[in-house]
Amino acid sequence: MSTYRRRVRVAAPFDEVWTFHAEIAGLEALTPEFMNLRVEGVVGPDGESDPETLAAGTEIEMSARPFGVGPRQSWISRIDEREEDLDAGRARFVDTMEGGPFPMWRHTHRFYERGDSTVVDDEVQYELPGGALGRTASPLGWIGFEPMFRYRHRETRELLE
């Protein structure tokens, strides 16, 4: 298993940054167009369709066709954990991928209030596909992740600052 991590400081209030990331619209806004992402459905932990907030237990059925090449890839992203301490100015949620292109994907999203700004900290623990060869090559995954997370962080700043 390998780990990719990237942080950005956003000149926007903590509660706005946290709320933006805790809703499906935030995910859609932060996914680069070249991914051709489709959110096929969202089901909350209580079975409610299209819940406002991505609470622990929420399942998001998605598909993507990067660069319009190859077959569309489908998976379910499950929100496994969600914690918020708004008084202390910190929050986080964790999503995992099921049935997708990565045999292992665990994305921890952390948010910290820093004065009038918010630090967004993304950490992804992952394994590339391809069995033993994928596991061997996994440390090189940052090459593909860096442009996507750089885009996500730039968009976060543009949309919220």
TIRO-2110 file (N, C-alpha, C; in Angstrom, 1 decimal):
// TIRO-2110
0.8, -1.2, 0.0, N, 1, A
0.0, 0.0, 0.0, CA, 1, A
0.9, 1.2, 0.0, C, 1, A
0.5, 2.2, -0.8, N, 2, A
1.2, 3.5, -0.8, CA, 2, A
0.3, 4.6, -0.4, C, 2, A
1.0, 5.8, -0.1, N, 3, A
0.2, 6.9, 0.4, CA, 3, A
0.6, 8.2, -0.4, C, 3, A
-0.4, 8.9, -0.8, N, 4, A
-0.2, 10.2, -1.5, CA, 4, A
-0.9, 11.3, -0.6, C, 4, A
-0.2, 12.4, -0.4, N, 5, A
-0.7, 13.5, 0.5, CA, 5, A
-0.5, 14.8, -0.2, C, 5, A
-1.5, 15.7, 0.0, N, 6, A
-1.4, 17.1, -0.5, CA, 6, A
-2.2, 18.0, 0.3, C, 6, A
-1.7, 19.2, 0.6, N, 7, A
-2.4, 20.2, 1.4, CA, 7, A
-2.5, 21.5, 0.7, C, 7, A
-3.5, 22.2, 1.0, N, 8, A
-3.6, 23.6, 0.5, CA, 8, A
-4.3, 24.5, 1.6, C, 8, A
-3.9, 25.7, 1.6, N, 9, A
-4.5, 26.7, 2.5, CA, 9, A
-5.5, 27.5, 1.7, C, 9, A
-6.7, 27.6, 2.1, N, 10, A
-7.8, 28.3, 1.4, CA, 10, A
-8.2, 29.5, 2.2, C, 10, A
-8.1, 30.7, 1.6, N, 11, A
-8.5, 31.9, 2.3, CA, 11, A
-10.0, 32.1, 2.3, C, 11, A
-10.6, 31.2, 3.1, N, 12, A
-12.1, 31.2, 3.3, CA, 12, A
-12.4, 30.6, 4.6, C, 12, A
-13.5, 30.9, 5.2, N, 13, A
-13.9, 30.4, 6.5, CA, 13, A
-14.1, 28.9, 6.5, C, 13, A
-13.6, 28.3, 7.6, N, 14, A
-13.7, 26.9, 7.8, CA, 14, A
-15.1, 26.3, 7.5, C, 14, A
-16.1, 26.9, 8.1, N, 15, A
-17.5, 26.3, 7.9, CA, 15, A
-17.9, 26.3, 6.4, C, 15, A
-17.5, 27.3, 5.6, N, 16, A
-17.8, 27.3, 4.2, CA, 16, A
-17.1, 26.2, 3.5, C, 16, A
-15.8, 26.0, 3.8, N, 17, A
-15.0, 25.0, 3.1, CA, 17, A
-15.5, 23.6, 3.5, C, 17, A
-15.7, 23.4, 4.7, N, 18, A
-16.2, 22.1, 5.2, CA, 18, A
-17.6, 21.8, 4.6, C, 18, A
-18.5, 22.7, 4.6, N, 19, A
-19.8, 22.4, 4.0, CA, 19, A
-19.7, 22.1, 2.5, C, 19, A
-18.9, 22.9, 1.8, N, 20, A
-18.7, 22.6, 0.4, CA, 20, A
-18.2, 21.2, 0.1, C, 20, A
-17.3, 20.7, 0.9, N, 21, A
-16.7, 19.4, 0.6, CA, 21, A
-17.6, 18.3, 1.2, C, 21, A
-18.5, 18.6, 2.0, N, 22, A
-19.4, 17.6, 2.6, CA, 22, A
-20.7, 17.4, 1.9, C, 22, A
-20.8, 17.9, 0.7, N, 23, A
-22.0, 17.8, -0.2, CA, 23, A
-21.5, 17.2, -1.6, C, 23, A
-22.4, 16.5, -2.2, N, 24, A
-22.1, 15.9, -3.5, CA, 24, A
-21.8, 17.0, -4.6, C, 24, A
-22.4, 18.1, -4.5, N, 25, A
-22.0, 19.2, -5.4, CA, 25, A
-20.6, 19.6, -5.4, C, 25, A
-20.0, 19.5, -4.2, N, 26, A
-18.5, 19.8, -4.0, CA, 26, A
-17.7, 18.8, -4.8, C, 26, A
-18.0, 17.5, -4.7, N, 27, A
-17.3, 16.4, -5.4, CA, 27, A
-17.4, 16.7, -6.9, C, 27, A
-18.6, 17.0, -7.4, N, 28, A
-18.8, 17.2, -8.8, CA, 28, A
-18.0, 18.5, -9.3, C, 28, A
-18.0, 19.5, -8.5, N, 29, A
-17.3, 20.7, -8.9, CA, 29, A
-15.8, 20.6, -8.9, C, 29, A
-15.3, 19.6, -8.1, N, 30, A
-13.8, 19.5, -8.0, CA, 30, A
-13.2, 18.4, -8.8, C, 30, A
-14.1, 17.7, -9.6, N, 31, A
-13.6, 16.7, -10.5, CA, 31, A
-13.3, 17.2, -11.8, C, 31, A
-12.0, 17.1, -12.3, N, 32, A
-11.7, 17.6, -13.7, CA, 32, A
-12.6, 17.1, -14.8, C, 32, A
-12.9, 17.9, -15.7, N, 33, A
-13.8, 17.5, -16.8, CA, 33, A
-13.3, 16.3, -17.6, C, 33, A
-11.9, 16.2, -17.7, N, 34, A
-11.3, 15.1, -18.5, CA, 34, A
-11.7, 13.7, -17.9, C, 34, A
-12.1, 13.7, -16.6, N, 35, A
-12.5, 12.5, -16.0, CA, 35, A
-13.9, 12.0, -16.4, C, 35, A
-14.7, 12.9, -17.0, N, 36, A
-16.0, 12.5, -17.5, CA, 36, A
-16.8, 11.8, -16.4, C, 36, A
-16.8, 12.4, -15.2, N, 37, A
-17.4, 11.8, -14.0, CA, 37, A
-19.0, 11.9, -14.1, C, 37, A
-19.6, 10.8, -13.8, N, 38, A
-21.1, 10.8, -13.6, CA, 38, A
-21.4, 10.2, -12.2, C, 38, A
-22.2, 11.0, -11.5, N, 39, A
-22.7, 10.5, -10.2, CA, 39, A
-24.0, 9.8, -10.6, C, 39, A
-24.1, 8.5, -10.5, N, 40, A
-25.2, 7.7, -10.9, CA, 40, A
-26.3, 7.7, -9.8, C, 40, A
-25.9, 7.8, -8.6, N, 41, A
-26.8, 7.8, -7.5, CA, 41, A
-26.2, 8.0, -6.2, C, 41, A
-26.9, 8.5, -5.2, N, 42, A
-26.4, 8.7, -3.8, CA, 42, A
-27.5, 8.2, -2.9, C, 42, A
-27.1, 7.4, -2.0, N, 43, A
-28.0, 6.8, -1.0, CA, 43, A
-27.4, 7.0, 0.4, C, 43, A
-28.2, 7.7, 1.3, N, 44, A
-27.8, 8.0, 2.6, CA, 44, A
-27.8, 6.7, 3.5, C, 44, A
-27.3, 6.8, 4.7, N, 45, A
-27.2, 5.6, 5.6, CA, 45, A
-28.6, 5.1, 6.0, C, 45, A
-29.6, 6.0, 5.9, N, 46, A
-31.0, 5.6, 6.2, CA, 46, A
-31.8, 5.1, 5.0, C, 46, A
-31.1, 5.0, 3.9, N, 47, A
-31.7, 4.6, 2.6, CA, 47, A
-32.3, 5.8, 1.8, C, 47, A
-32.2, 7.0, 2.4, N, 48, A
-32.7, 8.2, 1.7, CA, 48, A
-31.9, 8.5, 0.4, C, 48, A
-32.6, 8.7, -0.7, N, 49, A
-32.0, 9.0, -1.9, CA, 49, A
-31.6, 10.5, -2.0, C, 49, A
-30.4, 10.8, -2.5, N, 50, A
-29.8, 12.1, -2.6, CA, 50, A
-29.9, 13.0, -1.3, C, 50, A
-29.2, 12.5, -0.2, N, 51, A
-29.2, 13.2, 1.0, CA, 51, A
-28.4, 14.5, 0.8, C, 51, A
-28.7, 15.5, 1.6, N, 52, A
-28.0, 16.8, 1.6, CA, 52, A
-26.5, 16.7, 1.9, C, 52, A
-26.3, 15.9, 3.0, N, 53, A
-24.9, 15.8, 3.5, CA, 53, A
-24.4, 14.4, 3.4, C, 53, A
-23.1, 14.3, 3.1, N, 54, A
-22.5, 13.0, 2.9, CA, 54, A
-22.1, 12.4, 4.3, C, 54, A
-23.0, 11.9, 5.0, N, 55, A
-22.8, 11.3, 6.3, CA, 55, A
-22.2, 10.0, 6.3, C, 55, A
-21.6, 9.5, 7.4, N, 56, A
-21.1, 8.2, 7.4, CA, 56, A
-22.1, 7.2, 7.1, C, 56, A
-21.8, 6.2, 6.2, N, 57, A
-22.7, 5.2, 5.7, CA, 57, A
-23.3, 5.6, 4.3, C, 57, A
-23.1, 6.8, 3.9, N, 58, A
-23.6, 7.2, 2.5, CA, 58, A
-22.8, 6.4, 1.5, C, 58, A
-23.5, 6.0, 0.4, N, 59, A
-22.9, 5.3, -0.7, CA, 59, A
-23.2, 6.2, -2.0, C, 59, A
-22.1, 6.4, -2.7, N, 60, A
-22.2, 7.2, -4.0, CA, 60, A
-21.8, 6.3, -5.1, C, 60, A
-22.7, 6.0, -6.0, N, 61, A
-22.4, 5.2, -7.2, CA, 61, A
-21.9, 6.2, -8.3, C, 61, A
-20.7, 5.9, -8.8, N, 62, A
-20.1, 6.8, -9.7, CA, 62, A
-19.6, 6.0, -10.9, C, 62, A
-19.3, 6.7, -12.0, N, 63, A
-18.6, 6.2, -13.1, CA, 63, A
-17.8, 7.3, -13.8, C, 63, A
-16.7, 6.8, -14.4, N, 64, A
-15.8, 7.8, -15.1, CA, 64, A
-15.3, 7.1, -16.4, C, 64, A
-14.9, 8.0, -17.3, N, 65, A
-14.3, 7.5, -18.5, CA, 65, A
-13.2, 8.6, -18.8, C, 65, A
-12.0, 8.4, -18.2, N, 66, A
-11.0, 9.4, -18.3, CA, 66, A
-10.5, 9.6, -19.7, C, 66, A
-10.5, 10.9, -20.1, N, 67, A
-10.1, 11.3, -21.4, CA, 67, A
-11.0, 10.8, -22.5, C, 67, A
-12.2, 10.2, -22.2, N, 68, A
-13.1, 9.6, -23.2, CA, 68, A
-12.5, 8.4, -23.8, C, 68, A
-11.6, 7.7, -23.2, N, 69, A
-10.9, 6.6, -23.7, CA, 69, A
-11.3, 5.3, -22.9, C, 69, A
-11.5, 4.2, -23.6, N, 70, A
-11.9, 3.0, -23.0, CA, 70, A
-13.3, 2.9, -22.5, C, 70, A
-13.6, 1.8, -21.9, N, 71, A
-14.9, 1.7, -21.3, CA, 71, A
-15.1, 2.5, -20.0, C, 71, A
-16.3, 2.9, -19.8, N, 72, A
-16.7, 3.6, -18.5, CA, 72, A
-16.4, 2.7, -17.3, C, 72, A
-15.7, 3.2, -16.3, N, 73, A
-15.4, 2.5, -15.1, CA, 73, A
-16.4, 2.9, -14.0, C, 73, A
-17.0, 1.9, -13.4, N, 74, A
-18.0, 2.2, -12.3, CA, 74, A
-17.4, 1.7, -11.0, C, 74, A
-17.9, 2.4, -9.9, N, 75, A
-17.6, 2.0, -8.5, CA, 75, A
-18.5, 2.6, -7.6, C, 75, A
-18.4, 2.2, -6.3, N, 76, A
-19.2, 2.8, -5.2, CA, 76, A
-18.1, 3.4, -4.3, C, 76, A
-18.4, 4.6, -3.9, N, 77, A
-17.6, 5.3, -2.9, CA, 77, A
-18.4, 5.4, -1.7, C, 77, A
-17.9, 4.8, -0.6, N, 78, A
-18.7, 4.8, 0.7, CA, 78, A
-18.0, 5.7, 1.7, C, 78, A
-18.8, 6.5, 2.3, N, 79, A
-18.3, 7.4, 3.4, CA, 79, A
-18.3, 6.5, 4.6, C, 79, A
-17.1, 6.1, 5.0, N, 80, A
-16.9, 5.2, 6.2, CA, 80, A
-16.9, 6.0, 7.5, C, 80, A
-16.3, 7.2, 7.5, N, 81, A
-16.2, 7.9, 8.8, CA, 81, A
-16.5, 9.4, 8.5, C, 81, A
-17.0, 10.0, 9.5, N, 82, A
-17.2, 11.5, 9.4, CA, 82, A
-17.2, 12.0, 10.8, C, 82, A
-16.3, 13.0, 11.1, N, 83, A
-16.2, 13.6, 12.4, CA, 83, A
-16.1, 15.1, 12.2, C, 83, A
-16.8, 15.8, 13.1, N, 84, A
-16.6, 17.3, 13.0, CA, 84, A
-16.7, 17.8, 14.4, C, 84, A
-15.8, 18.7, 14.7, N, 85, A
-15.7, 19.5, 15.9, CA, 85, A
-15.7, 20.9, 15.5, C, 85, A
-16.8, 21.5, 15.2, N, 86, A
-16.9, 22.8, 14.6, CA, 86, A
-16.4, 23.9, 15.6, C, 86, A
-16.6, 23.7, 16.9, N, 87, A
-16.1, 24.6, 17.9, CA, 87, A
-14.6, 24.7, 17.8, C, 87, A
-13.9, 23.5, 17.6, N, 88, A
-12.5, 23.5, 17.6, CA, 88, A
-11.9, 23.8, 16.2, C, 88, A
-12.8, 23.9, 15.2, N, 89, A
-12.4, 24.2, 13.8, CA, 89, A
-11.7, 23.1, 13.1, C, 89, A
-12.2, 21.9, 13.3, N, 90, A
-11.6, 20.8, 12.6, CA, 90, A
-12.7, 19.7, 12.3, C, 90, A
-12.5, 19.1, 11.1, N, 91, A
-13.4, 18.1, 10.7, CA, 91, A
-12.7, 17.1, 9.7, C, 91, A
-13.3, 16.0, 9.5, N, 92, A
-12.7, 15.0, 8.5, CA, 92, A
-13.8, 14.0, 8.1, C, 92, A
-13.6, 13.5, 6.9, N, 93, A
-14.3, 12.3, 6.5, CA, 93, A
-13.4, 11.4, 5.7, C, 93, A
-13.8, 10.1, 5.6, N, 94, A
-13.0, 9.1, 5.0, CA, 94, A
-14.0, 8.4, 4.0, C, 94, A
-13.5, 8.3, 2.7, N, 95, A
-14.3, 7.5, 1.8, CA, 95, A
-13.4, 6.3, 1.3, C, 95, A
-14.0, 5.2, 1.0, N, 96, A
-13.3, 4.1, 0.4, CA, 96, A
-14.0, 3.7, -0.9, C, 96, A
-13.2, 3.1, -1.8, N, 97, A
-13.7, 2.7, -3.1, CA, 97, A
-14.0, 1.2, -3.1, C, 97, A
-15.2, 0.9, -3.6, N, 98, A
-15.6, -0.6, -3.8, CA, 98, A
-15.9, -0.9, -5.2, C, 98, A
-15.2, -1.9, -5.7, N, 99, A
-15.5, -2.4, -7.1, CA, 99, A
-15.0, -1.5, -8.2, C, 99, A
-14.0, -0.6, -7.8, N, 100, A
-13.5, 0.3, -8.8, CA, 100, A
-12.2, -0.1, -9.4, C, 100, A
-11.5, 0.8, -10.1, N, 101, A
-10.3, 0.5, -10.7, CA, 101, A
-9.1, 0.2, -9.8, C, 101, A
-9.2, 0.7, -8.5, N, 102, A
-8.1, 0.5, -7.6, CA, 102, A
-8.5, -0.7, -6.6, C, 102, A
-7.6, -1.6, -6.4, N, 103, A
-8.0, -2.7, -5.5, CA, 103, A
-8.1, -2.2, -4.1, C, 103, A
-7.4, -1.1, -3.8, N, 104, A
-7.5, -0.5, -2.4, CA, 104, A
-7.4, 1.1, -2.6, C, 104, A
-8.4, 1.8, -2.0, N, 105, A
-8.5, 3.2, -2.1, CA, 105, A
-9.1, 3.7, -0.8, C, 105, A
-8.4, 4.5, 0.0, N, 106, A
-9.0, 5.1, 1.2, CA, 106, A
-8.5, 6.5, 1.2, C, 106, A
-9.5, 7.4, 1.1, N, 107, A
-9.2, 8.9, 1.0, CA, 107, A
-9.7, 9.6, 2.2, C, 107, A
-8.7, 10.1, 3.0, N, 108, A
-9.1, 10.9, 4.2, CA, 108, A
-9.0, 12.4, 3.8, C, 108, A
-10.1, 13.1, 4.1, N, 109, A
-10.2, 14.5, 3.8, CA, 109, A
-10.2, 15.2, 5.2, C, 109, A
-9.2, 16.0, 5.5, N, 110, A
-9.1, 16.7, 6.8, CA, 110, A
-9.2, 18.2, 6.5, C, 110, A
-9.8, 18.9, 7.5, N, 111, A
-10.0, 20.4, 7.4, CA, 111, A
-9.7, 21.0, 8.7, C, 111, A
-8.9, 22.0, 8.7, N, 112, A
-8.5, 22.7, 9.9, CA, 112, A
-8.6, 24.2, 9.8, C, 112, A
-9.2, 24.8, 10.8, N, 113, A
-9.4, 26.3, 10.8, CA, 113, A
-8.0, 26.9, 11.2, C, 113, A
-7.6, 27.8, 10.4, N, 114, A
-6.3, 28.5, 10.7, CA, 114, A
-6.6, 30.0, 10.6, C, 114, A
-7.1, 30.7, 11.6, N, 115, A
-7.4, 32.1, 11.6, CA, 115, A
-8.6, 32.3, 10.6, C, 115, A
-8.4, 33.1, 9.6, N, 116, A
-9.5, 33.4, 8.6, CA, 116, A
-9.4, 32.4, 7.5, C, 116, A
-8.5, 31.4, 7.5, N, 117, A
-8.3, 30.5, 6.5, CA, 117, A
-8.6, 29.1, 6.9, C, 117, A
-8.6, 28.2, 5.9, N, 118, A
-8.8, 26.7, 6.2, CA, 118, A
-7.8, 25.9, 5.5, C, 118, A
-7.2, 25.0, 6.2, N, 119, A
-6.2, 24.0, 5.6, CA, 119, A
-7.1, 22.8, 5.2, C, 119, A
-6.9, 22.4, 3.9, N, 120, A
-7.5, 21.2, 3.3, CA, 120, A
-6.4, 20.2, 3.2, C, 120, A
-6.5, 19.1, 3.8, N, 121, A
-5.4, 18.1, 3.8, CA, 121, A
-6.0, 16.8, 3.2, C, 121, A
-5.6, 16.4, 2.0, N, 122, A
-6.0, 15.1, 1.4, CA, 122, A
-4.9, 14.1, 1.6, C, 122, A
-5.3, 12.9, 2.0, N, 123, A
-4.4, 11.8, 2.1, CA, 123, A
-5.1, 10.6, 1.5, C, 123, A
-4.4, 9.9, 0.6, N, 124, A
-5.0, 8.8, -0.1, CA, 124, A
-4.0, 7.6, 0.1, C, 124, A
-4.6, 6.5, 0.7, N, 125, A
-3.9, 5.3, 0.8, CA, 125, A
-4.4, 4.4, -0.3, C, 125, A
-3.6, 3.8, -1.1, N, 126, A
-4.0, 3.1, -2.3, CA, 126, A
-3.1, 2.0, -2.8, C, 126, A
-3.6, 1.2, -3.7, N, 127, A
-2.9, 0.2, -4.4, CA, 127, A
-3.3, 0.3, -5.8, C, 127, A
-2.3, 0.3, -6.7, N, 128, A
-2.6, 0.4, -8.2, CA, 128, A
-3.1, -1.0, -8.6, C, 128, A
-3.9, -1.1, -9.7, N, 129, A
-4.3, -2.4, -10.2, CA, 129, A
-3.1, -3.1, -10.8, C, 129, A
-3.3, -4.4, -11.1, N, 130, A
-2.3, -5.2, -11.7, CA, 130, A
-1.6, -6.2, -10.9, C, 130, A
-2.2, -6.5, -9.7, N, 131, A
-1.7, -7.6, -8.9, CA, 131, A
-0.3, -7.2, -8.3, C, 131, A
0.6, -8.1, -8.4, N, 132, A
2.0, -7.9, -7.8, CA, 132, A
2.7, -6.8, -8.5, C, 132, A
2.5, -6.7, -9.8, N, 133, A
3.2, -5.6, -10.6, CA, 133, A
2.6, -4.2, -10.1, C, 133, A
1.3, -4.2, -10.0, N, 134, A
0.6, -2.9, -9.5, CA, 134, A
1.1, -2.5, -8.1, C, 134, A
1.3, -3.5, -7.2, N, 135, A
1.8, -3.2, -5.9, CA, 135, A
3.2, -2.7, -5.9, C, 135, A
4.0, -3.3, -6.8, N, 136, A
5.4, -2.8, -7.0, CA, 136, A
5.4, -1.4, -7.5, C, 136, A
4.5, -1.0, -8.5, N, 137, A
4.5, 0.3, -9.1, CA, 137, A
3.7, 1.3, -8.3, C, 137, A
3.0, 0.9, -7.2, N, 138, A
2.2, 1.8, -6.5, CA, 138, A
2.9, 3.1, -6.0, C, 138, A
4.1, 3.0, -5.6, N, 139, A
4.8, 4.3, -5.1, CA, 139, A
4.8, 5.4, -6.2, C, 139, A
4.7, 5.0, -7.5, N, 140, A
4.7, 5.9, -8.6, CA, 140, A
3.3, 6.5, -8.9, C, 140, A
2.3, 6.1, -8.1, N, 141, A
1.0, 6.6, -8.3, CA, 141, A
0.8, 8.1, -8.2, C, 141, A
1.7, 8.7, -7.4, N, 142, A
1.7, 10.2, -7.2, CA, 142, A
1.7, 10.9, -8.6, C, 142, A
2.3, 10.3, -9.6, N, 143, A
2.5, 10.9, -10.9, CA, 143, A
1.1, 11.2, -11.5, C, 143, A
0.2, 10.3, -11.3, N, 144, A
-1.2, 10.5, -11.8, CA, 144, A
-2.1, 11.3, -10.8, C, 144, A
-1.8, 11.2, -9.5, N, 145, A
-2.6, 11.9, -8.5, CA, 145, A
-2.3, 13.4, -8.4, C, 145, A
-1.1, 13.7, -8.6, N, 146, A
-0.7, 15.1, -8.4, CA, 146, A
-1.5, 16.1, -9.3, C, 146, A
-1.6, 15.8, -10.6, N, 147, A
-2.4, 16.8, -11.4, CA, 147, A
-3.9, 16.9, -11.0, C, 147, A
-4.4, 15.7, -10.6, N, 148, A
-5.8, 15.8, -10.2, CA, 148, A
-6.0, 16.6, -8.9, C, 148, A
-5.2, 16.3, -7.9, N, 149, A
-5.3, 17.0, -6.6, CA, 149, A
-4.9, 18.5, -6.7, C, 149, A
-3.9, 18.8, -7.6, N, 150, A
-3.5, 20.2, -7.8, CA, 150, A
-4.8, 20.9, -8.4, C, 150, A
-5.5, 20.3, -9.3, N, 151, A
-6.7, 20.8, -9.9, CA, 151, A
-7.7, 21.0, -8.8, C, 151, A
-8.0, 20.0, -8.0, N, 152, A
-9.0, 20.1, -6.9, CA, 152, A
-8.7, 21.2, -6.0, C, 152, A
-7.4, 21.4, -5.6, N, 153, A
-7.1, 22.4, -4.7, CA, 153, A
-7.2, 23.8, -5.3, C, 153, A
-6.8, 23.9, -6.5, N, 154, A
-6.9, 25.2, -7.3, CA, 154, A
-8.4, 25.6, -7.4, C, 154, A
-9.2, 24.6, -7.7, N, 155, A
-10.7, 24.9, -7.9, CA, 155, A
-11.3, 25.3, -6.5, C, 155, A
-10.9, 24.6, -5.5, N, 156, A
-11.4, 24.9, -4.1, CA, 156, A
-11.1, 26.4, -3.8, C, 156, A
-9.9, 26.8, -4.1, N, 157, A
-9.5, 28.2, -3.9, CA, 157, A
-10.3, 29.2, -4.8, C, 157, A
-10.4, 28.9, -6.0, N, 158, A
-11.1, 29.7, -6.9, CA, 158, A
-12.6, 29.9, -6.6, C, 158, A
-13.2, 28.8, -6.2, N, 159, A
-14.6, 28.8, -5.9, CA, 159, A
-15.0, 29.4, -4.5, C, 159, A
-14.0, 29.3, -3.5, N, 160, A
-14.4, 29.7, -2.2, CA, 160, A
-13.7, 30.9, -1.7, C, 160, A
-12.6, 31.3, -2.3, N, 161, A
-11.9, 32.5, -1.8, CA, 161, A
-12.6, 33.8, -2.2, C, 161, A
END
